[in-house]
Amino acid sequence: MIDNAMPPVVLPEPSGPFAIALTGQFHLIAPDYPGFGNSSMPDVEEWDYTFDHVAAVVDSFTEKLGLNKISLYMMDYGAPVGYRIAAKHPERIESLIVQNGNAYEEGAHPYKRDLNNIEFNLFDTGH
């Protein structure tokens, strides 16, 4: 369990200057995506390297830590991962921090393949 005394920010792809700027104000949690950074790299025949699967792993990780309300930092490849987590648990999302995040066809959910019709209010939590 994580002590939520400081608001947690999950940074799966920590950006040095950005992470340094948040230090002391937020509880920074910086896991590697499986197969990226310093984590092990399972063979592609043994592990499903899809946005859906990576999102499920990160989601499970945050749940196991007991993070009930998070800000989620997303950059580049991580944007489709974070969007999936936010869409699944909008009630757990305090904020989305998107830096150079991709919102391209391959990263969209299958039911949202037509980028002209993406509804960004999916993440509206009513606040």
Beta strands, then each sheet from edge to edge (+ up, - down):
strand 1: 8-10
strand 2: 27-29
strand 3: 70-76
strand 4: 93-101
sheet 1: 2+ 1+ 3+ 4+
end
